[in-house]
Amino acid sequence: MVDTDVYCIDVLTQVSAATRALQSFALELLTEHMAGCVVDAARAGDEQAQDKVQEAADAIARLVRS
């Protein structure tokens, strides 16, 4: 769009839409990860459980900051 000299506001609108779509996808992926990997690790009850919970918490923190 920039190469074809599209109006800047139209480019920004598309960037915003793409950002929202990626955030939505990231939240869905995180939900699936927590429902699968984190729950499975918690059920196993080993040290991997705490690692998976921390990993998910770190991912949530990154999403919140973005």
mmCIF file as Biopython writes it, N, C-alpha, C and O atoms, coordinates in Angstrom:
data_model
#
loop_
_atom_site.group_PDB
_atom_site.id
_atom_site.type_symbol
_atom_site.label_atom_id
_atom_site.label_alt_id
_atom_site.label_comp_id
_atom_site.label_asym_id
_atom_site.label_entity_id
_atom_site.label_seq_id
_atom_site.pdbx_PDB_ins_code
_atom_site.Cartn_x
_atom_site.Cartn_y
_atom_site.Cartn_z
_atom_site.occupancy
_atom_site.B_iso_or_equiv
_atom_site.auth_seq_id
_atom_site.auth_asym_id
_atom_site.pdbx_PDB_model_num
ATOM 1   N N  . MET A ? 1  ? 0.829  -1.191  0.000  1.0 0.0 1  A 1 
ATOM 2   C CA . MET A ? 1  ? 0.000  0.000   0.000  1.0 0.0 1  A 1 
ATOM 3   C C  . MET A ? 1  ? 0.874  1.256   0.000  1.0 0.0 1  A 1 
ATOM 4   O O  . MET A ? 1  ? 0.568  2.232   -0.685 1.0 0.0 1  A 1 
ATOM 5   N N  . VAL A ? 2  ? 1.941  1.226   0.756  1.0 0.0 2  A 1 
ATOM 6   C CA . VAL A ? 2  ? 2.838  2.376   0.790  1.0 0.0 2  A 1 
ATOM 7   C C  . VAL A ? 2  ? 3.509  2.550   -0.566 1.0 0.0 2  A 1 
ATOM 8   O O  . VAL A ? 2  ? 3.657  3.667   -1.062 1.0 0.0 2  A 1 
ATOM 9   N N  . ASP A ? 3  ? 3.916  1.422   -1.160 1.0 0.0 3  A 1 
ATOM 10  C CA . ASP A ? 3  ? 4.569  1.487   -2.472 1.0 0.0 3  A 1 
ATOM 11  C C  . ASP A ? 3  ? 3.655  2.050   -3.556 1.0 0.0 3  A 1 
ATOM 12  O O  . ASP A ? 3  ? 4.128  2.657   -4.516 1.0 0.0 3  A 1 
ATOM 13  N N  . THR A ? 4  ? 2.351  1.849   -3.403 1.0 0.0 4  A 1 
ATOM 14  C CA . THR A ? 4  ? 1.410  2.335   -4.416 1.0 0.0 4  A 1 
ATOM 15  C C  . THR A ? 4  ? 0.808  3.688   -4.044 1.0 0.0 4  A 1 
ATOM 16  O O  . THR A ? 4  ? -0.160 4.138   -4.656 1.0 0.0 4  A 1 
ATOM 17  N N  . ASP A ? 5  ? 1.402  4.334   -3.022 1.0 0.0 5  A 1 
ATOM 18  C CA . ASP A ? 5  ? 1.020  5.689   -2.637 1.0 0.0 5  A 1 
ATOM 19  C C  . ASP A ? 5  ? -0.427 5.797   -2.147 1.0 0.0 5  A 1 
ATOM 20  O O  . ASP A ? 5  ? -1.126 6.765   -2.447 1.0 0.0 5  A 1 
ATOM 21  N N  . VAL A ? 6  ? -0.865 4.781   -1.383 1.0 0.0 6  A 1 
ATOM 22  C CA . VAL A ? 6  ? -2.201 4.814   -0.783 1.0 0.0 6  A 1 
ATOM 23  C C  . VAL A ? 6  ? -2.202 5.855   0.335  1.0 0.0 6  A 1 
ATOM 24  O O  . VAL A ? 6  ? -1.191 6.046   1.012  1.0 0.0 6  A 1 
ATOM 25  N N  . TYR A ? 7  ? -3.315 6.511   0.521  1.0 0.0 7  A 1 
ATOM 26  C CA . TYR A ? 7  ? -3.478 7.546   1.543  1.0 0.0 7  A 1 
ATOM 27  C C  . TYR A ? 7  ? -3.067 6.994   2.913  1.0 0.0 7  A 1 
ATOM 28  O O  . TYR A ? 7  ? -3.475 5.897   3.294  1.0 0.0 7  A 1 
ATOM 29  N N  . CYS A ? 8  ? -2.264 7.758   3.643  1.0 0.0 8  A 1 
ATOM 30  C CA . CYS A ? 8  ? -1.674 7.298   4.909  1.0 0.0 8  A 1 
ATOM 31  C C  . CYS A ? 8  ? -2.715 6.794   5.915  1.0 0.0 8  A 1 
ATOM 32  O O  . CYS A ? 8  ? -2.502 5.774   6.570  1.0 0.0 8  A 1 
ATOM 33  N N  . ILE A ? 9  ? -3.823 7.498   6.036  1.0 0.0 9  A 1 
ATOM 34  C CA . ILE A ? 9  ? -4.855 7.094   6.994  1.0 0.0 9  A 1 
ATOM 35  C C  . ILE A ? 9  ? -5.421 5.723   6.618  1.0 0.0 9  A 1 
ATOM 36  O O  . ILE A ? 9  ? -5.734 4.924   7.500  1.0 0.0 9  A 1 
ATOM 37  N N  . ASP A ? 10 ? -5.553 5.450   5.341  1.0 0.0 10 A 1 
ATOM 38  C CA . ASP A ? 10 ? -6.038 4.133   4.905  1.0 0.0 10 A 1 
ATOM 39  C C  . ASP A ? 10 ? -5.036 3.044   5.266  1.0 0.0 10 A 1 
ATOM 40  O O  . ASP A ? 10 ? -5.432 1.943   5.649  1.0 0.0 10 A 1 
ATOM 41  N N  . VAL A ? 11 ? -3.755 3.336   5.150  1.0 0.0 11 A 1 
ATOM 42  C CA . VAL A ? 11 ? -2.725 2.367   5.548  1.0 0.0 11 A 1 
ATOM 43  C C  . VAL A ? 11 ? -2.792 2.136   7.049  1.0 0.0 11 A 1 
ATOM 44  O O  . VAL A ? 11 ? -2.735 0.993   7.501  1.0 0.0 11 A 1 
ATOM 45  N N  . LEU A ? 12 ? -2.912 3.205   7.825  1.0 0.0 12 A 1 
ATOM 46  C CA . LEU A ? 12 ? -3.010 3.071   9.279  1.0 0.0 12 A 1 
ATOM 47  C C  . LEU A ? 12 ? -4.248 2.278   9.690  1.0 0.0 12 A 1 
ATOM 48  O O  . LEU A ? 12 ? -4.194 1.499   10.641 1.0 0.0 12 A 1 
ATOM 49  N N  . THR A ? 13 ? -5.331 2.463   9.001  1.0 0.0 13 A 1 
ATOM 50  C CA . THR A ? 13 ? -6.554 1.698   9.274  1.0 0.0 13 A 1 
ATOM 51  C C  . THR A ? 13 ? -6.308 0.214   9.047  1.0 0.0 13 A 1 
ATOM 52  O O  . THR A ? 13 ? -6.745 -0.618  9.842  1.0 0.0 13 A 1 
ATOM 53  N N  . GLN A ? 14 ? -5.622 -0.116  7.985  1.0 0.0 14 A 1 
ATOM 54  C CA . GLN A ? 14 ? -5.307 -1.528  7.695  1.0 0.0 14 A 1 
ATOM 55  C C  . GLN A ? 14 ? -4.342 -2.103  8.727  1.0 0.0 14 A 1 
ATOM 56  O O  . GLN A ? 14 ? -4.484 -3.255  9.135  1.0 0.0 14 A 1 
ATOM 57  N N  . VAL A ? 15 ? -3.369 -1.313  9.148  1.0 0.0 15 A 1 
ATOM 58  C CA . VAL A ? 15 ? -2.426 -1.756  10.181 1.0 0.0 15 A 1 
ATOM 59  C C  . VAL A ? 15 ? -3.188 -2.042  11.477 1.0 0.0 15 A 1 
ATOM 60  O O  . VAL A ? 15 ? -2.942 -3.050  12.139 1.0 0.0 15 A 1 
ATOM 61  N N  . SER A ? 16 ? -4.103 -1.155  11.829 1.0 0.0 16 A 1 
ATOM 62  C CA . SER A ? 16 ? -4.904 -1.343  13.037 1.0 0.0 16 A 1 
ATOM 63  C C  . SER A ? 16 ? -5.747 -2.617  12.946 1.0 0.0 16 A 1 
ATOM 64  O O  . SER A ? 16 ? -5.831 -3.372  13.915 1.0 0.0 16 A 1 
ATOM 65  N N  . ALA A ? 17 ? -6.356 -2.856  11.817 1.0 0.0 17 A 1 
ATOM 66  C CA . ALA A ? 17 ? -7.172 -4.064  11.627 1.0 0.0 17 A 1 
ATOM 67  C C  . ALA A ? 17 ? -6.315 -5.327  11.719 1.0 0.0 17 A 1 
ATOM 68  O O  . ALA A ? 17 ? -6.724 -6.316  12.328 1.0 0.0 17 A 1 
ATOM 69  N N  . ALA A ? 18 ? -5.146 -5.292  11.124 1.0 0.0 18 A 1 
ATOM 70  C CA . ALA A ? 18 ? -4.251 -6.452  11.182 1.0 0.0 18 A 1 
ATOM 71  C C  . ALA A ? 18 ? -3.782 -6.699  12.613 1.0 0.0 18 A 1 
ATOM 72  O O  . ALA A ? 18 ? -3.685 -7.846  13.050 1.0 0.0 18 A 1 
ATOM 73  N N  . THR A ? 19 ? -3.492 -5.628  13.337 1.0 0.0 19 A 1 
ATOM 74  C CA . THR A ? 19 ? -3.066 -5.748  14.737 1.0 0.0 19 A 1 
ATOM 75  C C  . THR A ? 19 ? -4.162 -6.390  15.577 1.0 0.0 19 A 1 
ATOM 76  O O  . THR A ? 19 ? -3.893 -7.292  16.370 1.0 0.0 19 A 1 
ATOM 77  N N  . ARG A ? 20 ? -5.393 -5.928  15.404 1.0 0.0 20 A 1 
ATOM 78  C CA . ARG A ? 20 ? -6.520 -6.510  16.164 1.0 0.0 20 A 1 
ATOM 79  C C  . ARG A ? 20 ? -6.707 -7.985  15.818 1.0 0.0 20 A 1 
ATOM 80  O O  . ARG A ? 20 ? -6.978 -8.799  16.700 1.0 0.0 20 A 1 
ATOM 81  N N  . ALA A ? 21 ? -6.566 -8.326  14.558 1.0 0.0 21 A 1 
ATOM 82  C CA . ALA A ? 21 ? -6.711 -9.723  14.138 1.0 0.0 21 A 1 
ATOM 83  C C  . ALA A ? 21 ? -5.628 -10.588 14.769 1.0 0.0 21 A 1 
ATOM 84  O O  . ALA A ? 21 ? -5.910 -11.694 15.231 1.0 0.0 21 A 1 
ATOM 85  N N  . LEU A ? 22 ? -4.399 -10.101 14.792 1.0 0.0 22 A 1 
ATOM 86  C CA . LEU A ? 22 ? -3.310 -10.862 15.411 1.0 0.0 22 A 1 
ATOM 87  C C  . LEU A ? 22 ? -3.510 -10.999 16.915 1.0 0.0 22 A 1 
ATOM 88  O O  . LEU A ? 22 ? -3.231 -12.058 17.477 1.0 0.0 22 A 1 
ATOM 89  N N  . GLN A ? 23 ? -3.987 -9.951  17.573 1.0 0.0 23 A 1 
ATOM 90  C CA . GLN A ? 23 ? -4.262 -10.036 19.004 1.0 0.0 23 A 1 
ATOM 91  C C  . GLN A ? 23 ? -5.358 -11.051 19.289 1.0 0.0 23 A 1 
ATOM 92  O O  . GLN A ? 23 ? -5.261 -11.823 20.243 1.0 0.0 23 A 1 
ATOM 93  N N  . SER A ? 24 ? -6.388 -11.053 18.475 1.0 0.0 24 A 1 
ATOM 94  C CA . SER A ? 24 ? -7.471 -12.012 18.641 1.0 0.0 24 A 1 
ATOM 95  C C  . SER A ? 24 ? -6.963 -13.442 18.473 1.0 0.0 24 A 1 
ATOM 96  O O  . SER A ? 24 ? -7.314 -14.332 19.248 1.0 0.0 24 A 1 
ATOM 97  N N  . PHE A ? 25 ? -6.139 -13.649 17.461 1.0 0.0 25 A 1 
ATOM 98  C CA . PHE A ? 25 ? -5.548 -14.962 17.230 1.0 0.0 25 A 1 
ATOM 99  C C  . PHE A ? 25 ? -4.664 -15.368 18.406 1.0 0.0 25 A 1 
ATOM 100 O O  . PHE A ? 25 ? -4.707 -16.517 18.847 1.0 0.0 25 A 1 
ATOM 101 N N  . ALA A ? 26 ? -3.863 -14.433 18.915 1.0 0.0 26 A 1 
ATOM 102 C CA . ALA A ? 26 ? -2.972 -14.728 20.041 1.0 0.0 26 A 1 
ATOM 103 C C  . ALA A ? 26 ? -3.778 -15.145 21.272 1.0 0.0 26 A 1 
ATOM 104 O O  . ALA A ? 26 ? -3.390 -16.077 21.976 1.0 0.0 26 A 1 
ATOM 105 N N  . LEU A ? 27 ? -4.879 -14.473 21.532 1.0 0.0 27 A 1 
ATOM 106 C CA . LEU A ? 27 ? -5.715 -14.834 22.685 1.0 0.0 27 A 1 
ATOM 107 C C  . LEU A ? 27 ? -6.319 -16.223 22.519 1.0 0.0 27 A 1 
ATOM 108 O O  . LEU A ? 27 ? -6.381 -16.995 23.475 1.0 0.0 27 A 1 
ATOM 109 N N  . GLU A ? 28 ? -6.760 -16.536 21.316 1.0 0.0 28 A 1 
ATOM 110 C CA . GLU A ? 28 ? -7.320 -17.865 21.064 1.0 0.0 28 A 1 
ATOM 111 C C  . GLU A ? 28 ? -6.247 -18.933 21.225 1.0 0.0 28 A 1 
ATOM 112 O O  . GLU A ? 28 ? -6.497 -19.983 21.817 1.0 0.0 28 A 1 
ATOM 113 N N  . LEU A ? 29 ? -5.071 -18.672 20.707 1.0 0.0 29 A 1 
ATOM 114 C CA . LEU A ? 29 ? -3.963 -19.619 20.829 1.0 0.0 29 A 1 
ATOM 115 C C  . LEU A ? 29 ? -3.575 -19.814 22.292 1.0 0.0 29 A 1 
ATOM 116 O O  . LEU A ? 29 ? -3.308 -20.938 22.717 1.0 0.0 29 A 1 
ATOM 117 N N  . LEU A ? 30 ? -3.542 -18.735 23.060 1.0 0.0 30 A 1 
ATOM 118 C CA . LEU A ? 30 ? -3.237 -18.829 24.483 1.0 0.0 30 A 1 
ATOM 119 C C  . LEU A ? 30 ? -4.299 -19.633 25.221 1.0 0.0 30 A 1 
ATOM 120 O O  . LEU A ? 30 ? -3.972 -20.437 26.094 1.0 0.0 30 A 1 
ATOM 121 N N  . THR A ? 31 ? -5.552 -19.425 24.882 1.0 0.0 31 A 1 
ATOM 122 C CA . THR A ? 31 ? -6.638 -20.190 25.494 1.0 0.0 31 A 1 
ATOM 123 C C  . THR A ? 31 ? -6.467 -21.685 25.223 1.0 0.0 31 A 1 
ATOM 124 O O  . THR A ? 31 ? -6.608 -22.508 26.127 1.0 0.0 31 A 1 
ATOM 125 N N  . GLU A ? 32 ? -6.165 -22.022 23.984 1.0 0.0 32 A 1 
ATOM 126 C CA . GLU A ? 32 ? -5.942 -23.431 23.629 1.0 0.0 32 A 1 
ATOM 127 C C  . GLU A ? 32 ? -4.742 -24.003 24.369 1.0 0.0 32 A 1 
ATOM 128 O O  . GLU A ? 32 ? -4.782 -25.143 24.831 1.0 0.0 32 A 1 
ATOM 129 N N  . HIS A ? 33 ? -3.679 -23.221 24.483 1.0 0.0 33 A 1 
ATOM 130 C CA . HIS A ? 33 ? -2.479 -23.674 25.194 1.0 0.0 33 A 1 
ATOM 131 C C  . HIS A ? 33 ? -2.795 -23.955 26.662 1.0 0.0 33 A 1 
ATOM 132 O O  . HIS A ? 33 ? -2.376 -24.971 27.217 1.0 0.0 33 A 1 
ATOM 133 N N  . MET A ? 34 ? -3.536 -23.045 27.274 1.0 0.0 34 A 1 
ATOM 134 C CA . MET A ? 34 ? -3.873 -23.228 28.688 1.0 0.0 34 A 1 
ATOM 135 C C  . MET A ? 34 ? -4.792 -24.425 28.885 1.0 0.0 34 A 1 
ATOM 136 O O  . MET A ? 34 ? -4.637 -25.180 29.845 1.0 0.0 34 A 1 
ATOM 137 N N  . ALA A ? 35 ? -5.747 -24.599 27.981 1.0 0.0 35 A 1 
ATOM 138 C CA . ALA A ? 35 ? -6.686 -25.719 28.102 1.0 0.0 35 A 1 
ATOM 139 C C  . ALA A ? 35 ? -6.000 -27.056 27.869 1.0 0.0 35 A 1 
ATOM 140 O O  . ALA A ? 35 ? -6.447 -28.079 28.388 1.0 0.0 35 A 1 
ATOM 141 N N  . GLY A ? 36 ? -4.942 -27.061 27.109 1.0 0.0 36 A 1 
ATOM 142 C CA . GLY A ? 36 ? -4.249 -28.308 26.800 1.0 0.0 36 A 1 
ATOM 143 C C  . GLY A ? 36 ? -2.989 -28.477 27.625 1.0 0.0 36 A 1 
ATOM 144 O O  . GLY A ? 36 ? -2.982 -29.206 28.617 1.0 0.0 36 A 1 
ATOM 145 N N  . CYS A ? 37 ? -1.938 -27.814 27.224 1.0 0.0 37 A 1 
ATOM 146 C CA . CYS A ? 37 ? -0.613 -27.996 27.832 1.0 0.0 37 A 1 
ATOM 147 C C  . CYS A ? 37 ? -0.580 -27.669 29.322 1.0 0.0 37 A 1 
ATOM 148 O O  . CYS A ? 37 ? -0.039 -28.438 30.118 1.0 0.0 37 A 1 
ATOM 149 N N  . VAL A ? 38 ? -1.153 -26.535 29.697 1.0 0.0 38 A 1 
ATOM 150 C CA . VAL A ? 38 ? -1.084 -26.121 31.100 1.0 0.0 38 A 1 
ATOM 151 C C  . VAL A ? 38 ? -1.924 -27.043 31.978 1.0 0.0 38 A 1 
ATOM 152 O O  . VAL A ? 38 ? -1.481 -27.448 33.053 1.0 0.0 38 A 1 
ATOM 153 N N  . VAL A ? 39 ? -3.117 -27.372 31.533 1.0 0.0 39 A 1 
ATOM 154 C CA . VAL A ? 39 ? -3.978 -28.273 32.316 1.0 0.0 39 A 1 
ATOM 155 C C  . VAL A ? 39 ? -3.348 -29.657 32.435 1.0 0.0 39 A 1 
ATOM 156 O O  . VAL A ? 39 ? -3.359 -30.250 33.513 1.0 0.0 39 A 1 
ATOM 157 N N  . ASP A ? 40 ? -2.805 -30.172 31.352 1.0 0.0 40 A 1 
ATOM 158 C CA . ASP A ? 40 ? -2.147 -31.482 31.387 1.0 0.0 40 A 1 
ATOM 159 C C  . ASP A ? 40 ? -0.970 -31.483 32.355 1.0 0.0 40 A 1 
ATOM 160 O O  . ASP A ? 40 ? -0.794 -32.430 33.122 1.0 0.0 40 A 1 
ATOM 161 N N  . ALA A ? 41 ? -0.171 -30.434 32.322 1.0 0.0 41 A 1 
ATOM 162 C CA . ALA A ? 41 ? 0.974  -30.341 33.234 1.0 0.0 41 A 1 
ATOM 163 C C  . ALA A ? 41 ? 0.511  -30.239 34.677 1.0 0.0 41 A 1 
ATOM 164 O O  . ALA A ? 41 ? 1.110  -30.844 35.566 1.0 0.0 41 A 1 
ATOM 165 N N  . ALA A ? 42 ? -0.554 -29.477 34.917 1.0 0.0 42 A 1 
ATOM 166 C CA . ALA A ? 42 ? -1.077 -29.346 36.282 1.0 0.0 42 A 1 
ATOM 167 C C  . ALA A ? 42 ? -1.597 -30.682 36.797 1.0 0.0 42 A 1 
ATOM 168 O O  . ALA A ? 42 ? -1.423 -31.013 37.970 1.0 0.0 42 A 1 
ATOM 169 N N  . ARG A ? 43 ? -2.228 -31.440 35.925 1.0 0.0 43 A 1 
ATOM 170 C CA . ARG A ? 43 ? -2.717 -32.760 36.334 1.0 0.0 43 A 1 
ATOM 171 C C  . ARG A ? 43 ? -1.570 -33.706 36.669 1.0 0.0 43 A 1 
ATOM 172 O O  . ARG A ? 43 ? -1.674 -34.519 37.588 1.0 0.0 43 A 1 
ATOM 173 N N  . ALA A ? 44 ? -0.478 -33.597 35.923 1.0 0.0 44 A 1 
ATOM 174 C CA . ALA A ? 44 ? 0.690  -34.441 36.170 1.0 0.0 44 A 1 
ATOM 175 C C  . ALA A ? 44 ? 1.327  -34.088 37.513 1.0 0.0 44 A 1 
ATOM 176 O O  . ALA A ? 44 ? 1.889  -34.949 38.190 1.0 0.0 44 A 1 
ATOM 177 N N  . GLY A ? 45 ? 1.233  -32.813 37.887 1.0 0.0 45 A 1 
ATOM 178 C CA . GLY A ? 45 ? 1.687  -32.379 39.199 1.0 0.0 45 A 1 
ATOM 179 C C  . GLY A ? 45 ? 3.187  -32.353 39.390 1.0 0.0 45 A 1 
ATOM 180 O O  . GLY A ? 45 ? 3.651  -32.276 40.528 1.0 0.0 45 A 1 
ATOM 181 N N  . ASP A ? 46 ? 3.957  -32.415 38.328 1.0 0.0 46 A 1 
ATOM 182 C CA . ASP A ? 46 ? 5.400  -32.378 38.490 1.0 0.0 46 A 1 
ATOM 183 C C  . ASP A ? 46 ? 5.919  -30.944 38.371 1.0 0.0 46 A 1 
ATOM 184 O O  . ASP A ? 46 ? 5.136  -29.997 38.295 1.0 0.0 46 A 1 
ATOM 185 N N  . GLU A ? 47 ? 7.245  -30.796 38.355 1.0 0.0 47 A 1 
ATOM 186 C CA . GLU A ? 47 ? 7.809  -29.452 38.273 1.0 0.0 47 A 1 
ATOM 187 C C  . GLU A ? 47 ? 7.469  -28.761 36.958 1.0 0.0 47 A 1 
ATOM 188 O O  . GLU A ? 47 ? 7.512  -27.534 36.866 1.0 0.0 47 A 1 
ATOM 189 N N  . GLN A ? 48 ? 7.133  -29.543 35.954 1.0 0.0 48 A 1 
ATOM 190 C CA . GLN A ? 48 ? 6.753  -28.985 34.666 1.0 0.0 48 A 1 
ATOM 191 C C  . GLN A ? 48 ? 5.472  -28.152 34.798 1.0 0.0 48 A 1 
ATOM 192 O O  . GLN A ? 48 ? 5.261  -27.216 34.028 1.0 0.0 48 A 1 
ATOM 193 N N  . ALA A ? 49 ? 4.629  -28.487 35.759 1.0 0.0 49 A 1 
ATOM 194 C CA . ALA A ? 49 ? 3.377  -27.757 35.958 1.0 0.0 49 A 1 
ATOM 195 C C  . ALA A ? 49 ? 3.655  -26.290 36.261 1.0 0.0 49 A 1 
ATOM 196 O O  . ALA A ? 49 ? 3.063  -25.405 35.643 1.0 0.0 49 A 1 
ATOM 197 N N  . GLN A ? 50 ? 4.546  -26.031 37.201 1.0 0.0 50 A 1 
ATOM 198 C CA . GLN A ? 50 ? 4.859  -24.643 37.545 1.0 0.0 50 A 1 
ATOM 199 C C  . GLN A ? 50 ? 5.502  -23.923 36.374 1.0 0.0 50 A 1 
ATOM 200 O O  . GLN A ? 50 ? 5.245  -22.740 36.150 1.0 0.0 50 A 1 
ATOM 201 N N  . ASP A ? 51 ? 6.342  -24.638 35.621 1.0 0.0 51 A 1 
ATOM 202 C CA . ASP A ? 51 ? 6.969  -24.037 34.444 1.0 0.0 51 A 1 
ATOM 203 C C  . ASP A ? 51 ? 5.929  -23.625 33.414 1.0 0.0 51 A 1 
ATOM 204 O O  . ASP A ? 51 ? 6.025  -22.545 32.830 1.0 0.0 51 A 1 
ATOM 205 N N  . LYS A ? 52 ? 4.938  -24.477 33.188 1.0 0.0 52 A 1 
ATOM 206 C CA . LYS A ? 52 ? 3.886  -24.178 32.205 1.0 0.0 52 A 1 
ATOM 207 C C  . LYS A ? 52 ? 3.023  -23.011 32.663 1.0 0.0 52 A 1 
ATOM 208 O O  . LYS A ? 52 ? 2.639  -22.173 31.848 1.0 0.0 52 A 1 
ATOM 209 N N  . VAL A ? 53 ? 2.714  -22.944 33.944 1.0 0.0 53 A 1 
ATOM 210 C CA . VAL A ? 53 ? 1.923  -21.827 34.473 1.0 0.0 53 A 1 
ATOM 211 C C  . VAL A ? 53 ? 2.705  -20.525 34.316 1.0 0.0 53 A 1 
ATOM 212 O O  . VAL A ? 53 ? 2.150  -19.507 33.903 1.0 0.0 53 A 1 
ATOM 213 N N  . GLN A ? 54 ? 3.997  -20.562 34.647 1.0 0.0 54 A 1 
ATOM 214 C CA . GLN A ? 54 ? 4.818  -19.359 34.507 1.0 0.0 54 A 1 
ATOM 215 C C  . GLN A ? 54 ? 4.940  -18.940 33.047 1.0 0.0 54 A 1 
ATOM 216 O O  . GLN A ? 54 ? 4.890  -17.754 32.723 1.0 0.0 54 A 1 
ATOM 217 N N  . GLU A ? 55 ? 5.099  -19.912 32.186 1.0 0.0 55 A 1 
ATOM 218 C CA . GLU A ? 55 ? 5.184  -19.650 30.752 1.0 0.0 55 A 1 
ATOM 219 C C  . GLU A ? 55 ? 3.917  -18.949 30.255 1.0 0.0 55 A 1 
ATOM 220 O O  . GLU A ? 55 ? 3.995  -17.982 29.497 1.0 0.0 55 A 1 
ATOM 221 N N  . ALA A ? 56 ? 2.750  -19.441 30.685 1.0 0.0 56 A 1 
ATOM 222 C CA . ALA A ? 56 ? 1.480  -18.828 30.298 1.0 0.0 56 A 1 
ATOM 223 C C  . ALA A ? 56 ? 1.358  -17.418 30.880 1.0 0.0 56 A 1 
ATOM 224 O O  . ALA A ? 56 ? 0.899  -16.503 30.196 1.0 0.0 56 A 1 
ATOM 225 N N  . ALA A ? 57 ? 1.766  -17.239 32.137 1.0 0.0 57 A 1 
ATOM 226 C CA . ALA A ? 57 ? 1.710  -15.926 32.765 1.0 0.0 57 A 1 
ATOM 227 C C  . ALA A ? 57 ? 2.603  -14.938 32.023 1.0 0.0 57 A 1 
ATOM 228 O O  . ALA A ? 57 ? 2.228  -13.781 31.831 1.0 0.0 57 A 1 
ATOM 229 N N  . ASP A ? 58 ? 3.766  -15.385 31.611 1.0 0.0 58 A 1 
ATOM 230 C CA . ASP A ? 58 ? 4.671  -14.516 30.841 1.0 0.0 58 A 1 
ATOM 231 C C  . ASP A ? 58 ? 4.058  -14.133 29.486 1.0 0.0 58 A 1 
ATOM 232 O O  . ASP A ? 58 ? 4.186  -12.997 29.031 1.0 0.0 58 A 1 
ATOM 233 N N  . ALA A ? 59 ? 3.403  -15.088 28.863 1.0 0.0 59 A 1 
ATOM 234 C CA . ALA A ? 59 ? 2.751  -14.812 27.571 1.0 0.0 59 A 1 
ATOM 235 C C  . ALA A ? 59 ? 1.618  -13.802 27.748 1.0 0.0 59 A 1 
ATOM 236 O O  . ALA A ? 59 ? 1.445  -12.910 26.918 1.0 0.0 59 A 1 
ATOM 237 N N  . ILE A ? 60 ? 0.858  -13.940 28.810 1.0 0.0 60 A 1 
ATOM 238 C CA . ILE A ? 60 ? -0.221 -12.984 29.093 1.0 0.0 60 A 1 
ATOM 239 C C  . ILE A ? 60 ? 0.373  -11.591 29.335 1.0 0.0 60 A 1 
ATOM 240 O O  . ILE A ? 60 ? -0.154 -10.595 28.839 1.0 0.0 60 A 1 
ATOM 241 N N  . ALA A ? 61 ? 1.449  -11.526 30.083 1.0 0.0 61 A 1 
ATOM 242 C CA . ALA A ? 61 ? 2.085  -10.233 30.346 1.0 0.0 61 A 1 
ATOM 243 C C  . ALA A ? 61 ? 2.552  -9.582  29.040 1.0 0.0 61 A 1 
ATOM 244 O O  . ALA A ? 61 ? 2.392  -8.375  28.860 1.0 0.0 61 A 1 
ATOM 245 N N  . ARG A ? 62 ? 3.122  -10.366 28.137 1.0 0.0 62 A 1 
ATOM 246 C CA . ARG A ? 62 ? 3.549  -9.811  26.857 1.0 0.0 62 A 1 
ATOM 247 C C  . ARG A ? 62 ? 2.359  -9.295  26.044 1.0 0.0 62 A 1 
ATOM 248 O O  . ARG A ? 62 ? 2.448  -8.253  25.394 1.0 0.0 62 A 1 
ATOM 249 N N  . LEU A ? 63 ? 1.253  -10.026 26.086 1.0 0.0 63 A 1 
ATOM 250 C CA . LEU A ? 63 ? 0.058  -9.578  25.351 1.0 0.0 63 A 1 
ATOM 251 C C  . LEU A ? 63 ? -0.503 -8.288  25.932 1.0 0.0 63 A 1 
ATOM 252 O O  . LEU A ? 63 ? -0.944 -7.407  25.194 1.0 0.0 63 A 1 
ATOM 253 N N  . VAL A ? 64 ? -0.485 -8.182  27.240 1.0 0.0 64 A 1 
ATOM 254 C CA . VAL A ? 64 ? -1.021 -6.994  27.896 1.0 0.0 64 A 1 
ATOM 255 C C  . VAL A ? 64 ? -0.172 -5.766  27.554 1.0 0.0 64 A 1 
ATOM 256 O O  . VAL A ? 64 ? -0.700 -4.671  27.362 1.0 0.0 64 A 1 
ATOM 257 N N  . ARG A ? 65 ? 1.132  -5.959  27.482 1.0 0.0 65 A 1 
ATOM 258 C CA . ARG A ? 65 ? 2.036  -4.840  27.182 1.0 0.0 65 A 1 
ATOM 259 C C  . ARG A ? 65 ? 1.963  -4.407  25.720 1.0 0.0 65 A 1 
ATOM 260 O O  . ARG A ? 65 ? 2.314  -3.272  25.397 1.0 0.0 65 A 1 
ATOM 261 N N  . SER A ? 66 ? 1.517  -5.288  24.839 1.0 0.0 66 A 1 
ATOM 262 C CA . SER A ? 66 ? 1.523  -4.937  23.414 1.0 0.0 66 A 1 
ATOM 263 C C  . SER A ? 66 ? 0.301  -4.151  23.006 1.0 0.0 66 A 1 
ATOM 264 O O  . SER A ? 66 ? 0.164  -3.785  21.839 1.0 0.0 66 A 1 
#
